[in-house]
Amino acid sequence: MPAIIQVEHLSKRFNDINAVDDLSFSVEQGDVYGFLGQNGAGKSTTIRMLLTLVRPSAGSIRVFGNELSSHRAAILRQVGAVIERPDLYKYLSAYDNLALFARMSGIKAKKDFLLEQLRMVGLEDRAFSKVKTFSQGMKQRLGIAVALVHDPKLIILDEPSNGLDPQGIADMRNLVIRLSRDRGKTILVSSHLLSEVELMANRMLILHKGKKVVEGLVSELLDPSRSVVHVETDNDEAIRTKLLQTKWSRFLQPGGNGIQLAMSKHEVPALVSDLVGMGAGIRRVDPAHSLEDYFLSLTTQPGHVDAAAN
Protein backbone atom coordinates (compact mmCIF):
# COMPACT_ATOMS: atom_id res chain seq x y z
CA MET A 1 0.00 0.00 0.00
CA PRO A 2 1.49 3.42 -0.94
CA ALA A 3 2.13 6.04 1.72
CA ILE A 4 -0.65 8.55 2.29
CA ILE A 5 1.89 11.37 1.79
CA GLN A 6 5.21 10.87 0.00
CA VAL A 7 7.43 13.96 -0.24
CA GLU A 8 10.72 13.76 -2.12
CA HIS A 9 13.43 16.44 -2.36
CA LEU A 10 10.93 19.25 -1.76
CA SER A 11 12.31 22.80 -1.78
CA LYS A 12 10.88 26.31 -1.69
CA ARG A 13 12.84 29.53 -2.10
CA PHE A 14 11.58 33.02 -1.36
CA ASN A 15 14.13 35.33 -2.96
CA ASP A 16 17.37 34.49 -1.14
CA ILE A 17 15.73 32.43 1.65
CA ASN A 18 15.52 28.63 1.51
CA ALA A 19 12.26 28.18 3.42
CA VAL A 20 12.25 24.43 2.69
CA ASP A 21 15.47 22.74 1.62
CA ASP A 22 15.56 19.29 -0.05
CA LEU A 23 12.95 17.81 2.31
CA SER A 24 11.85 14.17 2.04
CA PHE A 25 9.44 12.29 4.32
CA SER A 26 6.47 9.93 4.25
CA VAL A 27 3.24 9.65 6.24
CA GLU A 28 1.71 6.17 6.44
CA GLN A 29 -1.96 5.28 6.72
CA GLY A 30 -3.17 5.62 10.32
CA ASP A 31 -0.23 7.75 11.45
CA VAL A 32 -0.48 10.70 13.77
CA TYR A 33 2.60 12.30 12.28
CA GLY A 34 4.23 15.06 14.32
CA PHE A 35 5.81 17.83 12.24
CA LEU A 36 8.06 19.52 14.78
CA GLY A 37 10.12 22.69 14.60
CA GLN A 38 10.47 26.17 16.02
CA ASN A 39 8.69 29.11 14.43
CA GLY A 40 10.48 29.80 11.16
CA ALA A 41 11.54 26.19 10.61
CA GLY A 42 9.50 25.83 7.41
CA LYS A 43 6.54 23.85 8.76
CA SER A 44 3.80 26.15 7.48
CA THR A 45 5.46 26.56 4.09
CA THR A 46 5.59 22.77 3.71
CA ILE A 47 1.95 22.41 4.72
CA ARG A 48 0.92 25.12 2.26
CA MET A 49 2.70 23.19 -0.48
CA LEU A 50 0.84 20.04 0.57
CA LEU A 51 -2.42 21.97 0.17
CA THR A 52 -1.36 23.57 -3.17
CA LEU A 53 -1.46 27.06 -1.62
CA VAL A 54 2.24 27.52 -2.42
CA ARG A 55 4.02 26.18 -5.50
CA PRO A 56 7.25 24.24 -4.78
CA SER A 57 10.53 25.42 -6.28
CA ALA A 58 11.63 21.80 -6.69
CA GLY A 59 10.72 18.26 -5.67
CA SER A 60 7.58 16.15 -5.76
CA ILE A 61 4.53 15.50 -3.58
CA ARG A 62 2.40 12.38 -3.89
CA VAL A 63 -0.81 12.01 -1.86
CA PHE A 64 -2.85 8.78 -1.86
CA GLY A 65 -0.36 7.45 -4.38
CA ASN A 66 -1.01 10.20 -6.96
CA GLU A 67 1.05 13.20 -8.00
CA LEU A 68 -0.48 16.24 -6.29
CA SER A 69 0.16 18.64 -9.16
CA SER A 70 -1.81 16.57 -11.67
CA HIS A 71 -4.57 15.20 -9.36
CA ARG A 72 -5.17 18.29 -7.24
CA ALA A 73 -8.97 18.36 -7.14
CA ALA A 74 -9.44 14.64 -6.49
CA ILE A 75 -6.83 14.65 -3.73
CA LEU A 76 -8.07 17.75 -1.94
CA ARG A 77 -11.60 16.31 -1.78
CA GLN A 78 -10.14 13.70 0.59
CA VAL A 79 -8.21 16.18 2.75
CA GLY A 80 -9.38 18.29 5.68
CA ALA A 81 -7.17 21.08 7.02
CA VAL A 82 -7.01 23.81 9.63
CA ILE A 83 -4.29 26.36 8.86
CA GLU A 84 -3.55 28.78 11.69
CA ARG A 85 -6.83 30.13 13.08
CA PRO A 86 -9.97 28.78 11.42
CA ASP A 87 -11.96 31.19 9.25
CA LEU A 88 -15.43 31.18 10.81
CA TYR A 89 -18.53 33.39 10.71
CA LYS A 90 -18.58 34.83 14.21
CA TYR A 91 -22.19 36.07 14.11
CA LEU A 92 -23.50 32.62 13.20
CA SER A 93 -23.89 29.71 15.60
CA ALA A 94 -21.56 26.71 15.57
CA TYR A 95 -24.33 24.65 13.96
CA ASP A 96 -25.02 27.25 11.26
CA ASN A 97 -21.30 27.56 10.49
CA LEU A 98 -21.04 23.81 10.07
CA ALA A 99 -24.20 23.64 7.94
CA LEU A 100 -22.92 26.45 5.72
CA PHE A 101 -19.53 24.83 5.14
CA ALA A 102 -21.22 21.50 4.46
CA ARG A 103 -23.32 23.11 1.71
CA MET A 104 -20.20 24.80 0.30
CA SER A 105 -18.61 21.33 0.11
CA GLY A 106 -21.63 19.98 -1.77
CA ILE A 107 -22.81 17.87 1.16
CA LYS A 108 -26.51 17.53 1.99
CA ALA A 109 -26.03 17.06 5.72
CA LYS A 110 -28.92 16.27 8.03
CA LYS A 111 -29.29 17.90 11.43
CA ASP A 112 -28.40 14.72 13.32
CA PHE A 113 -25.15 14.38 11.35
CA LEU A 114 -24.11 17.97 12.05
CA LEU A 115 -24.90 17.66 15.74
CA GLU A 116 -22.87 14.45 15.86
CA GLN A 117 -19.91 16.31 14.34
CA LEU A 118 -20.22 18.96 17.04
CA ARG A 119 -20.51 16.29 19.72
CA MET A 120 -17.32 14.69 18.46
CA VAL A 121 -15.37 17.93 19.03
CA GLY A 122 -17.04 18.62 22.39
CA LEU A 123 -19.32 21.45 21.28
CA GLU A 124 -22.74 19.79 21.46
CA ASP A 125 -23.75 21.99 24.43
CA ARG A 126 -22.85 25.15 22.47
CA ALA A 127 -24.20 24.08 19.10
CA PHE A 128 -26.57 27.05 18.84
CA SER A 129 -24.35 29.67 20.49
CA LYS A 130 -22.80 32.34 18.30
CA VAL A 131 -19.14 31.81 17.52
CA LYS A 132 -18.30 35.33 18.75
CA THR A 133 -18.93 34.02 22.30
CA PHE A 134 -16.43 31.13 21.91
CA SER A 135 -12.97 30.86 23.42
CA GLN A 136 -10.06 30.36 21.05
CA GLY A 137 -9.96 26.66 21.95
CA MET A 138 -13.64 26.27 21.05
CA LYS A 139 -13.06 28.02 17.73
CA GLN A 140 -10.17 25.66 17.00
CA ARG A 141 -12.38 22.64 17.70
CA LEU A 142 -15.16 24.03 15.53
CA GLY A 143 -12.57 24.55 12.78
CA ILE A 144 -11.71 20.86 12.99
CA ALA A 145 -15.41 19.94 12.79
CA VAL A 146 -15.63 22.03 9.61
CA ALA A 147 -12.52 20.28 8.23
CA LEU A 148 -14.15 16.89 8.95
CA VAL A 149 -17.60 17.60 7.57
CA HIS A 150 -16.82 15.87 4.24
CA ASP A 151 -15.26 12.84 6.02
CA PRO A 152 -11.69 13.23 4.68
CA LYS A 153 -9.12 10.42 4.84
CA LEU A 154 -6.28 12.83 5.71
CA ILE A 155 -6.35 15.69 8.23
CA ILE A 156 -3.66 18.40 8.28
CA LEU A 157 -3.44 20.66 11.33
CA ASP A 158 -0.99 23.56 11.43
CA GLU A 159 -0.13 24.50 15.03
CA PRO A 160 -3.64 23.72 16.36
CA SER A 161 -2.61 24.50 19.96
CA ASN A 162 -1.35 28.02 19.22
CA GLY A 163 -2.87 30.60 21.55
CA LEU A 164 -4.63 28.03 23.72
CA ASP A 165 -4.53 27.82 27.52
CA PRO A 166 -3.39 24.54 29.17
CA GLN A 167 -6.94 23.11 29.19
CA GLY A 168 -7.42 24.04 25.55
CA ILE A 169 -4.13 22.37 24.62
CA ALA A 170 -5.19 19.19 26.45
CA ASP A 171 -8.61 19.25 24.73
CA MET A 172 -6.96 19.63 21.33
CA ARG A 173 -4.52 16.80 22.03
CA ASN A 174 -7.29 14.46 23.15
CA LEU A 175 -9.34 15.32 20.06
CA VAL A 176 -6.44 14.43 17.75
CA ILE A 177 -5.97 11.12 19.56
CA ARG A 178 -9.69 10.29 19.30
CA LEU A 179 -9.78 11.10 15.60
CA SER A 180 -6.95 8.66 15.04
CA ARG A 181 -8.10 5.91 17.40
CA ASP A 182 -11.88 6.05 16.94
CA ARG A 183 -12.24 7.43 13.40
CA GLY A 184 -9.15 5.87 11.80
CA LYS A 185 -7.96 9.19 10.41
CA THR A 186 -4.43 9.81 9.20
CA ILE A 187 -3.26 13.08 10.73
CA LEU A 188 -0.30 15.37 10.10
CA VAL A 189 0.00 17.89 12.91
CA SER A 190 2.63 20.58 13.14
CA SER A 191 3.84 22.00 16.43
CA HIS A 192 6.77 23.73 18.09
CA LEU A 193 6.07 21.84 21.34
CA LEU A 194 7.97 18.56 21.64
CA SER A 195 5.95 17.57 24.72
CA GLU A 196 2.69 17.74 22.75
CA VAL A 197 4.06 15.76 19.81
CA GLU A 198 5.35 13.13 22.22
CA LEU A 199 1.88 12.68 23.76
CA MET A 200 -0.16 12.37 20.58
CA ALA A 201 2.07 11.28 17.66
CA ASN A 202 3.39 7.83 16.78
CA ARG A 203 5.88 9.14 14.21
CA MET A 204 7.63 12.49 13.98
CA LEU A 205 10.02 14.68 12.03
CA ILE A 206 12.11 17.55 13.32
CA LEU A 207 12.56 20.39 10.85
CA HIS A 208 15.15 23.14 11.31
CA LYS A 209 15.80 26.02 8.90
CA GLY A 210 13.98 24.09 6.19
CA LYS A 211 15.99 20.90 6.57
CA LYS A 212 15.05 17.56 8.09
CA VAL A 213 17.08 16.92 11.24
CA VAL A 214 15.61 13.58 12.29
CA GLU A 215 12.58 11.38 11.48
CA GLY A 216 11.28 8.19 13.02
CA LEU A 217 9.05 6.50 15.57
CA VAL A 218 8.39 8.67 18.62
CA SER A 219 8.88 5.66 20.91
CA GLU A 220 12.39 5.16 19.54
CA LEU A 221 13.45 8.78 19.18
CA LEU A 222 12.35 9.64 22.72
CA ASP A 223 13.78 6.46 24.28
CA PRO A 224 15.36 7.73 27.56
CA SER A 225 18.10 5.10 27.30
CA ARG A 226 19.41 6.75 24.12
CA SER A 227 21.32 9.97 23.55
CA VAL A 228 22.04 12.09 20.51
CA VAL A 229 25.80 12.54 20.24
CA HIS A 230 27.08 15.64 18.48
CA VAL A 231 30.57 15.24 17.01
CA GLU A 232 32.74 17.94 15.45
CA THR A 233 36.00 17.10 13.69
CA ASP A 234 38.50 18.90 11.47
CA ASN A 235 36.78 17.36 8.41
CA ASP A 236 33.19 16.37 9.14
CA GLU A 237 32.29 15.47 5.56
CA ALA A 238 35.18 13.01 5.17
CA ILE A 239 34.59 11.44 8.60
CA ARG A 240 30.85 11.05 7.93
CA THR A 241 31.72 9.22 4.70
CA LYS A 242 34.01 6.88 6.65
CA LEU A 243 31.36 6.29 9.32
CA LEU A 244 28.89 5.25 6.61
CA GLN A 245 31.17 2.28 5.90
CA THR A 246 31.15 1.09 9.52
CA LYS A 247 28.73 -0.25 12.13
CA TRP A 248 28.06 3.39 13.14
CA SER A 249 26.16 4.07 9.89
CA ARG A 250 22.85 2.95 11.43
CA PHE A 251 23.21 5.57 14.18
CA LEU A 252 23.92 8.53 11.88
CA GLN A 253 21.27 11.26 11.76
CA PRO A 254 20.73 13.76 8.93
CA GLY A 255 20.95 17.54 9.22
CA GLY A 256 22.45 19.91 11.74
CA ASN A 257 26.04 21.04 12.02
CA GLY A 258 28.82 18.51 12.40
CA ILE A 259 27.92 14.83 12.81
CA GLN A 260 24.99 13.51 14.88
CA LEU A 261 24.46 9.93 16.00
CA ALA A 262 21.46 8.58 17.97
CA MET A 263 22.91 5.95 20.29
CA SER A 264 23.34 4.77 23.88
CA LYS A 265 25.71 6.87 25.96
CA HIS A 266 27.52 3.66 26.88
CA GLU A 267 28.63 3.33 23.25
CA VAL A 268 30.34 6.74 23.16
CA PRO A 269 33.83 5.51 24.28
CA ALA A 270 33.87 2.91 21.47
CA LEU A 271 32.79 5.60 18.98
CA VAL A 272 35.60 7.90 20.09
CA SER A 273 38.11 5.06 19.84
CA ASP A 274 37.00 4.32 16.27
CA LEU A 275 37.12 8.01 15.33
CA VAL A 276 40.70 8.20 16.55
CA GLY A 277 41.48 5.07 14.53
CA MET A 278 40.10 6.81 11.43
CA GLY A 279 42.49 9.69 11.98
CA ALA A 280 39.73 12.14 12.87
CA GLY A 281 40.86 15.37 14.43
CA ILE A 282 38.19 15.45 17.14
CA ARG A 283 37.18 18.92 18.27
CA ARG A 284 34.08 18.03 20.26
CA VAL A 285 31.99 15.04 21.40
CA ASP A 286 28.84 16.17 23.17
CA PRO A 287 26.16 13.62 24.20
CA ALA A 288 22.73 15.20 24.74
CA HIS A 289 20.62 13.50 27.42
CA SER A 290 17.49 13.33 25.29
CA LEU A 291 16.03 14.26 21.94
CA GLU A 292 14.48 17.29 23.63
CA ASP A 293 17.96 18.54 24.62
CA TYR A 294 19.10 17.94 21.07
CA PHE A 295 16.04 19.67 19.62
CA LEU A 296 16.55 22.69 21.84
CA SER A 297 20.27 22.83 21.11
CA LEU A 298 19.47 23.07 17.40
CA THR A 299 16.51 25.40 17.51
CA THR A 300 17.11 27.95 20.29
CA GLN A 301 20.56 29.25 19.45
CA PRO A 302 20.69 32.97 18.57
CA GLY A 303 20.10 33.65 14.90
CA HIS A 304 18.43 30.32 14.20
CA VAL A 305 14.92 31.65 13.58
CA ASP A 306 13.98 32.93 10.15
CA ALA A 307 10.46 34.28 10.43
CA ALA A 308 10.08 34.48 6.67
CA ALA A 309 10.59 30.74 6.41
CA ASN A 310 7.59 29.73 8.48
Solvent accessible surface area in square Angstrom, and as a share of the most:
residue,aa,sasa,rsa
1,M,190,0.85
2,P,86,0.54
3,A,15,0.12
4,I,18,0.09
5,I,0,0.00
6,Q,58,0.26
7,V,0,0.00
8,E,80,0.36
9,H,116,0.52
10,L,0,0.00
11,S,22,0.14
12,K,30,0.13
13,R,112,0.41
14,F,78,0.33
15,N,144,0.74
16,D,118,0.61
17,I,56,0.28
18,N,62,0.32
19,A,0,0.00
20,V,0,0.00
21,D,34,0.18
22,D,80,0.41
23,L,0,0.00
24,S,33,0.21
25,F,6,0.03
26,S,21,0.13
27,V,0,0.00
28,E,71,0.32
29,Q,110,0.49
30,G,39,0.38
31,D,7,0.04
32,V,8,0.04
33,Y,0,0.00
34,G,0,0.00
35,F,0,0.00
36,L,0,0.00
37,G,0,0.00
38,Q,40,0.18
39,N,81,0.42
40,G,3,0.03
41,A,3,0.02
42,G,0,0.00
43,K,1,0.01
44,S,7,0.04
45,T,5,0.03
46,T,0,0.00
47,I,0,0.00
48,R,60,0.22
49,M,1,0.01
50,L,6,0.03
51,L,16,0.08
52,T,41,0.24
53,L,114,0.57
54,V,30,0.17
55,R,195,0.71
56,P,46,0.29
57,S,64,0.41
58,A,54,0.42
59,G,44,0.43
60,S,36,0.23
61,I,9,0.04
62,R,100,0.36
63,V,4,0.02
64,F,36,0.15
65,G,20,0.19
66,N,60,0.31
67,E,50,0.23
68,L,7,0.03
69,S,97,0.63
70,S,80,0.51
71,H,81,0.36
72,R,120,0.44
73,A,59,0.46
74,A,44,0.34
75,I,3,0.01
76,L,43,0.21
77,R,163,0.59
78,Q,54,0.24
79,V,14,0.08
80,G,2,0.02
81,A,37,0.29
82,V,9,0.05
83,I,39,0.20
84,E,101,0.45
85,R,161,0.59
86,P,26,0.16
87,D,128,0.66
88,L,30,0.15
89,Y,103,0.39
90,K,111,0.47
91,Y,136,0.52
92,L,64,0.32
93,S,10,0.07
94,A,0,0.00
95,Y,34,0.13
96,D,63,0.32
97,N,0,0.00
98,L,0,0.00
99,A,14,0.11
100,L,45,0.22
101,F,37,0.16
102,A,1,0.01
103,R,155,0.56
104,M,126,0.56
105,S,63,0.40
106,G,67,0.64
107,I,45,0.23
108,K,201,0.85
109,A,30,0.23
110,K,161,0.68
111,K,113,0.48
112,D,116,0.60
113,F,77,0.32
114,L,3,0.02
115,L,50,0.25
116,E,64,0.29
117,Q,7,0.03
118,L,0,0.00
119,R,122,0.45
120,M,12,0.05
121,V,1,0.00
122,G,43,0.41
123,L,3,0.01
124,E,79,0.36
125,D,132,0.68
126,R,81,0.30
127,A,2,0.02
128,F,125,0.52
129,S,31,0.20
130,K,98,0.42
131,V,2,0.01
132,K,107,0.46
133,T,78,0.45
134,F,12,0.05
135,S,63,0.40
136,Q,36,0.16
137,G,11,0.11
138,M,25,0.11
139,K,58,0.24
140,Q,3,0.01
141,R,36,0.13
142,L,0,0.00
143,G,4,0.03
144,I,1,0.01
145,A,0,0.00
146,V,26,0.15
147,A,8,0.06
148,L,7,0.04
149,V,4,0.02
150,H,54,0.24
151,D,101,0.52
152,P,1,0.01
153,K,124,0.52
154,L,2,0.01
155,I,0,0.00
156,I,2,0.01
157,L,0,0.00
158,D,2,0.01
159,E,16,0.07
160,P,4,0.03
161,S,17,0.11
162,N,72,0.37
163,G,61,0.59
164,L,19,0.09
165,D,88,0.46
166,P,115,0.72
167,Q,117,0.52
168,G,10,0.10
169,I,34,0.17
170,A,23,0.18
171,D,42,0.22
172,M,2,0.01
173,R,51,0.19
174,N,67,0.34
175,L,1,0.00
176,V,0,0.00
177,I,51,0.26
178,R,83,0.30
179,L,1,0.00
180,S,27,0.17
181,R,163,0.60
182,D,88,0.46
183,R,93,0.34
184,G,56,0.54
185,K,19,0.08
186,T,3,0.02
187,I,0,0.00
188,L,0,0.00
189,V,0,0.00
190,S,0,0.00
191,S,6,0.04
192,H,52,0.23
193,L,60,0.30
194,L,11,0.06
195,S,64,0.41
196,E,12,0.06
197,V,0,0.00
198,E,87,0.39
199,L,102,0.51
200,M,15,0.07
201,A,11,0.08
202,N,66,0.34
203,R,37,0.13
204,M,0,0.00
205,L,0,0.00
206,I,0,0.00
207,L,0,0.00
208,H,19,0.08
209,K,84,0.36
210,G,0,0.00
211,K,95,0.40
212,K,49,0.21
213,V,1,0.01
214,V,3,0.02
215,E,49,0.22
216,G,19,0.18
217,L,76,0.38
218,V,11,0.06
219,S,88,0.57
220,E,105,0.47
221,L,32,0.16
222,L,34,0.17
223,D,46,0.24
224,P,124,0.78
225,S,76,0.49
226,R,82,0.30
227,S,9,0.06
228,V,9,0.05
229,V,0,0.00
230,H,25,0.11
231,V,1,0.00
232,E,52,0.23
233,T,5,0.03
234,D,85,0.44
235,N,79,0.41
236,D,41,0.21
237,E,141,0.63
238,A,40,0.31
239,I,8,0.04
240,R,63,0.23
241,T,75,0.43
242,K,93,0.39
243,L,1,0.00
244,L,91,0.46
245,Q,143,0.64
246,T,48,0.28
247,K,129,0.55
248,W,4,0.01
249,S,43,0.28
250,R,187,0.68
251,F,9,0.04
252,L,21,0.11
253,Q,25,0.11
254,P,59,0.37
255,G,26,0.25
256,G,35,0.34
257,N,100,0.51
258,G,22,0.21
259,I,1,0.00
260,Q,0,0.00
261,L,0,0.00
262,A,15,0.12
263,M,0,0.00
264,S,24,0.15
265,K,122,0.52
266,H,148,0.66
267,E,54,0.24
268,V,19,0.11
269,P,92,0.58
270,A,46,0.36
271,L,0,0.00
272,V,47,0.27
273,S,72,0.46
274,D,55,0.28
275,L,0,0.00
276,V,95,0.55
277,G,70,0.67
278,M,38,0.17
279,G,63,0.61
280,A,13,0.10
281,G,27,0.26
282,I,58,0.29
283,R,174,0.64
284,R,109,0.40
285,V,43,0.25
286,D,57,0.29
287,P,54,0.34
288,A,20,0.15
289,H,151,0.67
290,S,38,0.25
291,L,6,0.03
292,E,81,0.36
293,D,58,0.30
294,Y,6,0.02
295,F,4,0.02
296,L,74,0.37
297,S,53,0.34
298,L,12,0.06
299,T,3,0.02
300,T,79,0.46
301,Q,86,0.38
302,P,132,0.83
303,G,68,0.66
304,H,37,0.16
305,V,83,0.48
306,D,51,0.26
307,A,86,0.67
308,A,61,0.47
309,A,2,0.01
310,N,66,0.34
